[in-house]
Amino acid sequence: MQLSQQQLEEIQQFVLSKGFVYLDVQMEIIDHVASALEERMEADSKLDFNKALQETYNSFGALGFSTIADAVASGLHKKYNRFFWKTFRSFFGYKYAFLLVLGGLLAYQAQLLLIDKGWWLAVFTATMLLEVVVTFLRKFSREKLGQYLSFRLSGGYFALQGTFLFAVLLSKPYIEVVDPFFGLYPAMAILSIFLVLYVVYLLAAYKTMNFGIAESRELMKKHQYLNS
């Protein structure tokens, strides 16, 4: 049998009452529950909807809908991890080799120019400004997309910004006191490579977030269609 729109809404409220707030997780659970409910009510036409719903919930065992929610979260984690690392590795092909080398040289020269002028403060300021921009963009999108787990997980790759900043501050005393080796400051060279990797990381994180935003918007359209 086919469930009515009202019955689907009751299932959604039931799922929400169990603590599952993300709409994409709800949609997956509702899909499983609706299929199981239809089978039960087809097998017994006299079965009350609410009783059938409770029996269906009980059939999921002690963990209830958590098994479905965990599977959804795990699937999203794997998908975004694959996308992130594929994007990250793509920047190290021959296509971007020149830009990577140029970026490393510019980072090294910038440190030489600013070594006595608070270069670490410039890096700190730039990182903080970037953090503000990313936070603003995510907060702006979160007004509607924050209801989707896909949006939250895909934007989580910016979390390493604090780690980068911590590493920069730790390297400050070594860069300022270590003598050059054959005209090259080893600590500066290492930090330059680290800076290039960090920029690549940010680009991959940004693309992953955009991928998640696009998927969340598609899910939002689907949710609006199902509830129209």
Rosetta constraint file for C-alpha pairs under 8 A:
AtomPair CA 1 CA 38 HARMONIC 5.55 0.50
AtomPair CA 1 CA 39 HARMONIC 7.62 0.50
AtomPair CA 1 CA 41 HARMONIC 7.20 0.50
AtomPair CA 1 CA 42 HARMONIC 5.88 0.50
AtomPair CA 2 CA 38 HARMONIC 6.70 0.50
AtomPair CA 3 CA 7 HARMONIC 6.08 0.50
AtomPair CA 3 CA 8 HARMONIC 6.68 0.50
AtomPair CA 3 CA 34 HARMONIC 7.43 0.50
AtomPair CA 3 CA 38 HARMONIC 6.95 0.50
AtomPair CA 4 CA 8 HARMONIC 6.34 0.50
AtomPair CA 5 CA 9 HARMONIC 6.24 0.50
AtomPair CA 5 CA 227 HARMONIC 7.90 0.50
AtomPair CA 6 CA 10 HARMONIC 6.25 0.50
AtomPair CA 7 CA 11 HARMONIC 6.26 0.50
AtomPair CA 8 CA 12 HARMONIC 6.29 0.50
AtomPair CA 8 CA 30 HARMONIC 7.65 0.50
AtomPair CA 8 CA 34 HARMONIC 7.41 0.50
AtomPair CA 9 CA 13 HARMONIC 6.27 0.50
AtomPair CA 10 CA 14 HARMONIC 6.12 0.50
AtomPair CA 11 CA 15 HARMONIC 6.14 0.50
AtomPair CA 11 CA 30 HARMONIC 6.56 0.50
AtomPair CA 11 CA 33 HARMONIC 7.79 0.50
AtomPair CA 11 CA 34 HARMONIC 7.78 0.50
AtomPair CA 11 CA 53 HARMONIC 7.71 0.50
AtomPair CA 12 CA 16 HARMONIC 6.09 0.50
AtomPair CA 12 CA 26 HARMONIC 6.90 0.50
AtomPair CA 12 CA 30 HARMONIC 6.51 0.50
AtomPair CA 13 CA 17 HARMONIC 6.08 0.50
AtomPair CA 14 CA 18 HARMONIC 6.65 0.50
AtomPair CA 15 CA 19 HARMONIC 7.09 0.50
AtomPair CA 15 CA 20 HARMONIC 6.26 0.50
AtomPair CA 15 CA 26 HARMONIC 6.66 0.50
AtomPair CA 15 CA 29 HARMONIC 7.55 0.50
AtomPair CA 15 CA 30 HARMONIC 7.50 0.50
AtomPair CA 16 CA 20 HARMONIC 5.15 0.50
AtomPair CA 16 CA 21 HARMONIC 5.93 0.50
AtomPair CA 16 CA 26 HARMONIC 7.46 0.50
AtomPair CA 20 CA 25 HARMONIC 7.07 0.50
AtomPair CA 20 CA 26 HARMONIC 6.46 0.50
AtomPair CA 20 CA 69 HARMONIC 7.95 0.50
AtomPair CA 21 CA 25 HARMONIC 7.68 0.50
AtomPair CA 21 CA 26 HARMONIC 7.08 0.50
AtomPair CA 21 CA 147 HARMONIC 7.27 0.50
AtomPair CA 22 CA 26 HARMONIC 6.20 0.50
AtomPair CA 22 CA 147 HARMONIC 5.15 0.50
AtomPair CA 22 CA 148 HARMONIC 4.99 0.50
AtomPair CA 22 CA 149 HARMONIC 5.67 0.50
AtomPair CA 23 CA 27 HARMONIC 6.05 0.50
AtomPair CA 23 CA 147 HARMONIC 5.89 0.50
AtomPair CA 23 CA 148 HARMONIC 5.47 0.50
AtomPair CA 23 CA 149 HARMONIC 7.58 0.50
AtomPair CA 23 CA 223 HARMONIC 7.93 0.50
AtomPair CA 24 CA 28 HARMONIC 6.42 0.50
AtomPair CA 24 CA 148 HARMONIC 5.63 0.50
AtomPair CA 24 CA 149 HARMONIC 6.56 0.50
AtomPair CA 24 CA 150 HARMONIC 7.54 0.50
AtomPair CA 24 CA 219 HARMONIC 6.86 0.50
AtomPair CA 25 CA 29 HARMONIC 6.28 0.50
AtomPair CA 25 CA 69 HARMONIC 5.89 0.50
AtomPair CA 25 CA 72 HARMONIC 6.58 0.50
AtomPair CA 25 CA 148 HARMONIC 7.80 0.50
AtomPair CA 25 CA 149 HARMONIC 7.22 0.50
AtomPair CA 26 CA 30 HARMONIC 5.92 0.50
AtomPair CA 27 CA 31 HARMONIC 6.12 0.50
AtomPair CA 27 CA 223 HARMONIC 7.87 0.50
AtomPair CA 28 CA 32 HARMONIC 6.55 0.50
AtomPair CA 28 CA 68 HARMONIC 7.54 0.50
AtomPair CA 28 CA 72 HARMONIC 7.73 0.50
AtomPair CA 29 CA 33 HARMONIC 6.10 0.50
AtomPair CA 29 CA 65 HARMONIC 6.90 0.50
AtomPair CA 29 CA 68 HARMONIC 6.40 0.50
AtomPair CA 29 CA 69 HARMONIC 7.32 0.50
AtomPair CA 30 CA 34 HARMONIC 5.74 0.50
AtomPair CA 31 CA 35 HARMONIC 6.29 0.50
AtomPair CA 32 CA 36 HARMONIC 6.33 0.50
AtomPair CA 33 CA 37 HARMONIC 5.97 0.50
AtomPair CA 33 CA 53 HARMONIC 7.90 0.50
AtomPair CA 33 CA 56 HARMONIC 6.90 0.50
AtomPair CA 33 CA 57 HARMONIC 7.74 0.50
AtomPair CA 34 CA 38 HARMONIC 6.10 0.50
AtomPair CA 35 CA 39 HARMONIC 6.44 0.50
AtomPair CA 36 CA 40 HARMONIC 6.33 0.50
AtomPair CA 36 CA 56 HARMONIC 6.69 0.50
AtomPair CA 37 CA 41 HARMONIC 6.10 0.50
AtomPair CA 37 CA 52 HARMONIC 6.41 0.50
AtomPair CA 37 CA 53 HARMONIC 6.52 0.50
AtomPair CA 37 CA 56 HARMONIC 6.56 0.50
AtomPair CA 38 CA 42 HARMONIC 5.97 0.50
AtomPair CA 39 CA 43 HARMONIC 6.18 0.50
AtomPair CA 40 CA 44 HARMONIC 6.27 0.50
AtomPair CA 40 CA 47 HARMONIC 7.96 0.50
AtomPair CA 40 CA 52 HARMONIC 6.86 0.50
AtomPair CA 41 CA 45 HARMONIC 5.31 0.50
AtomPair CA 41 CA 46 HARMONIC 7.52 0.50
AtomPair CA 41 CA 47 HARMONIC 6.00 0.50
AtomPair CA 41 CA 49 HARMONIC 7.69 0.50
AtomPair CA 41 CA 52 HARMONIC 7.16 0.50
AtomPair CA 47 CA 51 HARMONIC 7.10 0.50
AtomPair CA 47 CA 52 HARMONIC 6.47 0.50
AtomPair CA 48 CA 52 HARMONIC 6.04 0.50
AtomPair CA 49 CA 53 HARMONIC 6.07 0.50
AtomPair CA 50 CA 54 HARMONIC 6.28 0.50
AtomPair CA 51 CA 55 HARMONIC 6.14 0.50
AtomPair CA 52 CA 56 HARMONIC 6.01 0.50
AtomPair CA 53 CA 57 HARMONIC 6.21 0.50
AtomPair CA 54 CA 58 HARMONIC 6.17 0.50
AtomPair CA 55 CA 59 HARMONIC 6.21 0.50
AtomPair CA 56 CA 60 HARMONIC 7.05 0.50
AtomPair CA 57 CA 61 HARMONIC 7.72 0.50
AtomPair CA 57 CA 64 HARMONIC 6.39 0.50
AtomPair CA 57 CA 65 HARMONIC 7.56 0.50
AtomPair CA 58 CA 62 HARMONIC 7.69 0.50
AtomPair CA 58 CA 64 HARMONIC 6.97 0.50
AtomPair CA 59 CA 64 HARMONIC 7.92 0.50
AtomPair CA 60 CA 64 HARMONIC 4.89 0.50
AtomPair CA 60 CA 65 HARMONIC 6.62 0.50
AtomPair CA 63 CA 67 HARMONIC 6.54 0.50
AtomPair CA 65 CA 69 HARMONIC 6.36 0.50
AtomPair CA 66 CA 70 HARMONIC 5.84 0.50
AtomPair CA 67 CA 71 HARMONIC 6.19 0.50
AtomPair CA 68 CA 72 HARMONIC 6.22 0.50
AtomPair CA 69 CA 73 HARMONIC 6.21 0.50
AtomPair CA 70 CA 74 HARMONIC 5.97 0.50
AtomPair CA 71 CA 75 HARMONIC 6.02 0.50
AtomPair CA 72 CA 76 HARMONIC 6.21 0.50
AtomPair CA 73 CA 77 HARMONIC 6.11 0.50
AtomPair CA 73 CA 149 HARMONIC 7.57 0.50
AtomPair CA 74 CA 78 HARMONIC 6.22 0.50
AtomPair CA 75 CA 79 HARMONIC 6.14 0.50
AtomPair CA 76 CA 80 HARMONIC 6.08 0.50
AtomPair CA 76 CA 150 HARMONIC 6.65 0.50
AtomPair CA 76 CA 153 HARMONIC 7.52 0.50
AtomPair CA 77 CA 81 HARMONIC 5.94 0.50
AtomPair CA 77 CA 153 HARMONIC 6.99 0.50
AtomPair CA 78 CA 82 HARMONIC 6.09 0.50
AtomPair CA 79 CA 83 HARMONIC 6.24 0.50
AtomPair CA 80 CA 84 HARMONIC 5.88 0.50
AtomPair CA 80 CA 153 HARMONIC 7.75 0.50
AtomPair CA 80 CA 154 HARMONIC 6.20 0.50
AtomPair CA 80 CA 208 HARMONIC 6.77 0.50
AtomPair CA 80 CA 212 HARMONIC 7.91 0.50
AtomPair CA 81 CA 85 HARMONIC 6.14 0.50
AtomPair CA 82 CA 86 HARMONIC 5.94 0.50
AtomPair CA 83 CA 87 HARMONIC 6.05 0.50
AtomPair CA 83 CA 208 HARMONIC 6.63 0.50
AtomPair CA 84 CA 88 HARMONIC 6.04 0.50
AtomPair CA 84 CA 204 HARMONIC 5.79 0.50
AtomPair CA 84 CA 205 HARMONIC 6.57 0.50
AtomPair CA 84 CA 207 HARMONIC 7.78 0.50
AtomPair CA 84 CA 208 HARMONIC 5.72 0.50
AtomPair CA 85 CA 89 HARMONIC 5.99 0.50
AtomPair CA 85 CA 204 HARMONIC 7.68 0.50
AtomPair CA 86 CA 90 HARMONIC 6.16 0.50
AtomPair CA 87 CA 91 HARMONIC 7.05 0.50
AtomPair CA 87 CA 204 HARMONIC 5.50 0.50
AtomPair CA 87 CA 207 HARMONIC 7.75 0.50
AtomPair CA 88 CA 92 HARMONIC 7.79 0.50
AtomPair CA 88 CA 200 HARMONIC 6.52 0.50
AtomPair CA 88 CA 201 HARMONIC 6.40 0.50
AtomPair CA 88 CA 203 HARMONIC 7.84 0.50
AtomPair CA 88 CA 204 HARMONIC 5.22 0.50
AtomPair CA 89 CA 93 HARMONIC 7.61 0.50
AtomPair CA 91 CA 95 HARMONIC 7.65 0.50
AtomPair CA 91 CA 96 HARMONIC 5.82 0.50
AtomPair CA 91 CA 97 HARMONIC 7.98 0.50
AtomPair CA 91 CA 200 HARMONIC 7.03 0.50
AtomPair CA 92 CA 96 HARMONIC 6.26 0.50
AtomPair CA 92 CA 97 HARMONIC 6.45 0.50
AtomPair CA 92 CA 100 HARMONIC 7.94 0.50
AtomPair CA 93 CA 97 HARMONIC 6.36 0.50
AtomPair CA 94 CA 98 HARMONIC 7.84 0.50
AtomPair CA 96 CA 100 HARMONIC 6.21 0.50
AtomPair CA 97 CA 101 HARMONIC 6.32 0.50
AtomPair CA 98 CA 102 HARMONIC 6.04 0.50
AtomPair CA 99 CA 103 HARMONIC 5.88 0.50
AtomPair CA 100 CA 104 HARMONIC 6.24 0.50
AtomPair CA 100 CA 196 HARMONIC 6.77 0.50
AtomPair CA 101 CA 105 HARMONIC 6.27 0.50
AtomPair CA 102 CA 106 HARMONIC 6.12 0.50
AtomPair CA 103 CA 107 HARMONIC 6.09 0.50
AtomPair CA 103 CA 196 HARMONIC 6.27 0.50
AtomPair CA 104 CA 108 HARMONIC 6.20 0.50
AtomPair CA 104 CA 192 HARMONIC 5.27 0.50
AtomPair CA 104 CA 193 HARMONIC 5.84 0.50
AtomPair CA 104 CA 195 HARMONIC 7.51 0.50
AtomPair CA 104 CA 196 HARMONIC 5.98 0.50
AtomPair CA 105 CA 109 HARMONIC 6.15 0.50
AtomPair CA 105 CA 192 HARMONIC 7.49 0.50
AtomPair CA 106 CA 110 HARMONIC 5.98 0.50
AtomPair CA 107 CA 111 HARMONIC 6.36 0.50
AtomPair CA 107 CA 192 HARMONIC 5.25 0.50
AtomPair CA 107 CA 195 HARMONIC 7.14 0.50
AtomPair CA 107 CA 196 HARMONIC 7.86 0.50
AtomPair CA 108 CA 112 HARMONIC 6.45 0.50
AtomPair CA 108 CA 188 HARMONIC 6.21 0.50
AtomPair CA 108 CA 189 HARMONIC 6.24 0.50
AtomPair CA 108 CA 192 HARMONIC 5.44 0.50
AtomPair CA 109 CA 113 HARMONIC 6.25 0.50
AtomPair CA 110 CA 114 HARMONIC 6.11 0.50
AtomPair CA 111 CA 115 HARMONIC 5.48 0.50
AtomPair CA 111 CA 119 HARMONIC 6.30 0.50
AtomPair CA 111 CA 188 HARMONIC 7.04 0.50
AtomPair CA 113 CA 117 HARMONIC 7.84 0.50
AtomPair CA 114 CA 118 HARMONIC 6.16 0.50
AtomPair CA 114 CA 119 HARMONIC 4.74 0.50
AtomPair CA 115 CA 119 HARMONIC 5.66 0.50
AtomPair CA 115 CA 176 HARMONIC 6.86 0.50
AtomPair CA 118 CA 122 HARMONIC 6.69 0.50
AtomPair CA 119 CA 123 HARMONIC 6.40 0.50
AtomPair CA 120 CA 124 HARMONIC 6.00 0.50
AtomPair CA 120 CA 168 HARMONIC 7.05 0.50
AtomPair CA 120 CA 169 HARMONIC 6.89 0.50
AtomPair CA 120 CA 172 HARMONIC 6.75 0.50
AtomPair CA 121 CA 125 HARMONIC 6.02 0.50
AtomPair CA 122 CA 126 HARMONIC 6.10 0.50
AtomPair CA 123 CA 127 HARMONIC 6.06 0.50
AtomPair CA 123 CA 168 HARMONIC 7.96 0.50
AtomPair CA 124 CA 128 HARMONIC 6.16 0.50
AtomPair CA 124 CA 165 HARMONIC 6.63 0.50
AtomPair CA 125 CA 129 HARMONIC 6.14 0.50
AtomPair CA 126 CA 130 HARMONIC 6.18 0.50
AtomPair CA 127 CA 131 HARMONIC 6.15 0.50
AtomPair CA 127 CA 161 HARMONIC 7.44 0.50
AtomPair CA 127 CA 165 HARMONIC 7.20 0.50
AtomPair CA 128 CA 132 HARMONIC 6.25 0.50
AtomPair CA 129 CA 133 HARMONIC 6.28 0.50
AtomPair CA 130 CA 134 HARMONIC 6.16 0.50
AtomPair CA 131 CA 135 HARMONIC 5.99 0.50
AtomPair CA 131 CA 161 HARMONIC 7.55 0.50
AtomPair CA 132 CA 136 HARMONIC 6.02 0.50
AtomPair CA 133 CA 137 HARMONIC 6.19 0.50
AtomPair CA 134 CA 138 HARMONIC 6.14 0.50
AtomPair CA 135 CA 139 HARMONIC 5.97 0.50
AtomPair CA 136 CA 140 HARMONIC 5.99 0.50
AtomPair CA 137 CA 141 HARMONIC 6.22 0.50
AtomPair CA 138 CA 142 HARMONIC 5.79 0.50
AtomPair CA 138 CA 155 HARMONIC 7.73 0.50
AtomPair CA 139 CA 143 HARMONIC 6.84 0.50
AtomPair CA 141 CA 145 HARMONIC 5.87 0.50
AtomPair CA 141 CA 146 HARMONIC 7.14 0.50
AtomPair CA 142 CA 146 HARMONIC 4.06 0.50
AtomPair CA 142 CA 147 HARMONIC 7.52 0.50
AtomPair CA 145 CA 151 HARMONIC 6.24 0.50
AtomPair CA 145 CA 213 HARMONIC 7.37 0.50
AtomPair CA 145 CA 216 HARMONIC 6.27 0.50
AtomPair CA 145 CA 217 HARMONIC 7.09 0.50
AtomPair CA 145 CA 220 HARMONIC 7.70 0.50
AtomPair CA 146 CA 151 HARMONIC 6.33 0.50
AtomPair CA 146 CA 152 HARMONIC 6.60 0.50
AtomPair CA 147 CA 151 HARMONIC 7.96 0.50
AtomPair CA 148 CA 152 HARMONIC 6.78 0.50
AtomPair CA 148 CA 216 HARMONIC 6.31 0.50
AtomPair CA 149 CA 153 HARMONIC 6.11 0.50
AtomPair CA 150 CA 154 HARMONIC 5.98 0.50
AtomPair CA 150 CA 212 HARMONIC 5.71 0.50
AtomPair CA 150 CA 213 HARMONIC 7.66 0.50
AtomPair CA 150 CA 215 HARMONIC 7.24 0.50
AtomPair CA 150 CA 216 HARMONIC 6.10 0.50
AtomPair CA 151 CA 155 HARMONIC 6.28 0.50
AtomPair CA 151 CA 209 HARMONIC 7.31 0.50
AtomPair CA 151 CA 212 HARMONIC 5.23 0.50
AtomPair CA 151 CA 213 HARMONIC 5.63 0.50
AtomPair CA 151 CA 215 HARMONIC 7.96 0.50
AtomPair CA 151 CA 216 HARMONIC 5.95 0.50
AtomPair CA 152 CA 156 HARMONIC 6.47 0.50
AtomPair CA 153 CA 157 HARMONIC 7.93 0.50
AtomPair CA 153 CA 212 HARMONIC 7.80 0.50
AtomPair CA 154 CA 208 HARMONIC 5.82 0.50
AtomPair CA 154 CA 209 HARMONIC 4.79 0.50
AtomPair CA 154 CA 210 HARMONIC 7.94 0.50
AtomPair CA 154 CA 211 HARMONIC 7.43 0.50
AtomPair CA 154 CA 212 HARMONIC 5.03 0.50
AtomPair CA 154 CA 213 HARMONIC 7.73 0.50
AtomPair CA 155 CA 205 HARMONIC 7.31 0.50
AtomPair CA 155 CA 206 HARMONIC 7.83 0.50
AtomPair CA 155 CA 208 HARMONIC 7.16 0.50
AtomPair CA 155 CA 209 HARMONIC 4.70 0.50
AtomPair CA 155 CA 212 HARMONIC 7.39 0.50
AtomPair CA 156 CA 209 HARMONIC 7.98 0.50
AtomPair CA 157 CA 205 HARMONIC 5.27 0.50
AtomPair CA 157 CA 208 HARMONIC 7.86 0.50
AtomPair CA 157 CA 209 HARMONIC 7.86 0.50
AtomPair CA 158 CA 202 HARMONIC 7.04 0.50
AtomPair CA 158 CA 205 HARMONIC 6.12 0.50
AtomPair CA 158 CA 206 HARMONIC 7.98 0.50
AtomPair CA 160 CA 164 HARMONIC 6.32 0.50
AtomPair CA 161 CA 165 HARMONIC 6.31 0.50
AtomPair CA 162 CA 166 HARMONIC 6.15 0.50
AtomPair CA 163 CA 167 HARMONIC 6.25 0.50
AtomPair CA 164 CA 168 HARMONIC 6.28 0.50
AtomPair CA 164 CA 198 HARMONIC 7.51 0.50
AtomPair CA 165 CA 169 HARMONIC 6.30 0.50
AtomPair CA 166 CA 170 HARMONIC 6.20 0.50
AtomPair CA 167 CA 171 HARMONIC 6.20 0.50
AtomPair CA 168 CA 172 HARMONIC 6.41 0.50
AtomPair CA 168 CA 191 HARMONIC 7.80 0.50
AtomPair CA 171 CA 175 HARMONIC 6.22 0.50
AtomPair CA 171 CA 187 HARMONIC 7.70 0.50
AtomPair CA 171 CA 191 HARMONIC 7.98 0.50
AtomPair CA 172 CA 176 HARMONIC 6.34 0.50
AtomPair CA 173 CA 177 HARMONIC 6.29 0.50
AtomPair CA 174 CA 178 HARMONIC 5.74 0.50
AtomPair CA 174 CA 187 HARMONIC 6.85 0.50
AtomPair CA 175 CA 185 HARMONIC 7.65 0.50
AtomPair CA 175 CA 187 HARMONIC 5.52 0.50
AtomPair CA 175 CA 188 HARMONIC 6.10 0.50
AtomPair CA 178 CA 185 HARMONIC 7.27 0.50
AtomPair CA 178 CA 187 HARMONIC 7.57 0.50
AtomPair CA 179 CA 185 HARMONIC 6.73 0.50
AtomPair CA 180 CA 184 HARMONIC 4.95 0.50
AtomPair CA 180 CA 185 HARMONIC 4.41 0.50
AtomPair CA 180 CA 186 HARMONIC 7.03 0.50
AtomPair CA 181 CA 185 HARMONIC 6.04 0.50
AtomPair CA 181 CA 186 HARMONIC 6.93 0.50
AtomPair CA 184 CA 189 HARMONIC 7.59 0.50
AtomPair CA 185 CA 189 HARMONIC 6.23 0.50
AtomPair CA 186 CA 190 HARMONIC 6.17 0.50
AtomPair CA 187 CA 191 HARMONIC 6.13 0.50
AtomPair CA 188 CA 192 HARMONIC 5.98 0.50
AtomPair CA 189 CA 193 HARMONIC 6.41 0.50
AtomPair CA 190 CA 194 HARMONIC 6.23 0.50
AtomPair CA 191 CA 195 HARMONIC 6.00 0.50
AtomPair CA 192 CA 196 HARMONIC 6.33 0.50
AtomPair CA 193 CA 197 HARMONIC 6.23 0.50
AtomPair CA 194 CA 198 HARMONIC 6.04 0.50
AtomPair CA 195 CA 199 HARMONIC 6.29 0.50
AtomPair CA 196 CA 200 HARMONIC 6.31 0.50
AtomPair CA 197 CA 201 HARMONIC 6.02 0.50
AtomPair CA 198 CA 202 HARMONIC 6.18 0.50
AtomPair CA 199 CA 203 HARMONIC 6.29 0.50
AtomPair CA 200 CA 204 HARMONIC 6.20 0.50
AtomPair CA 201 CA 205 HARMONIC 6.02 0.50
AtomPair CA 202 CA 206 HARMONIC 5.97 0.50
AtomPair CA 203 CA 207 HARMONIC 6.20 0.50
AtomPair CA 204 CA 208 HARMONIC 6.10 0.50
AtomPair CA 205 CA 209 HARMONIC 6.12 0.50
AtomPair CA 206 CA 210 HARMONIC 6.24 0.50
AtomPair CA 207 CA 211 HARMONIC 6.13 0.50
AtomPair CA 208 CA 212 HARMONIC 6.25 0.50
AtomPair CA 209 CA 213 HARMONIC 6.11 0.50
AtomPair CA 210 CA 214 HARMONIC 6.13 0.50
AtomPair CA 211 CA 215 HARMONIC 6.34 0.50
AtomPair CA 212 CA 216 HARMONIC 6.01 0.50
AtomPair CA 213 CA 217 HARMONIC 6.13 0.50
AtomPair CA 214 CA 218 HARMONIC 6.38 0.50
AtomPair CA 215 CA 219 HARMONIC 6.25 0.50
AtomPair CA 216 CA 220 HARMONIC 6.06 0.50
AtomPair CA 217 CA 221 HARMONIC 6.26 0.50
AtomPair CA 218 CA 222 HARMONIC 6.29 0.50
AtomPair CA 219 CA 223 HARMONIC 6.04 0.50
AtomPair CA 220 CA 224 HARMONIC 6.09 0.50
AtomPair CA 221 CA 225 HARMONIC 6.11 0.50
AtomPair CA 222 CA 226 HARMONIC 6.18 0.50
AtomPair CA 223 CA 227 HARMONIC 6.20 0.50
AtomPair CA 224 CA 228 HARMONIC 5.93 0.50
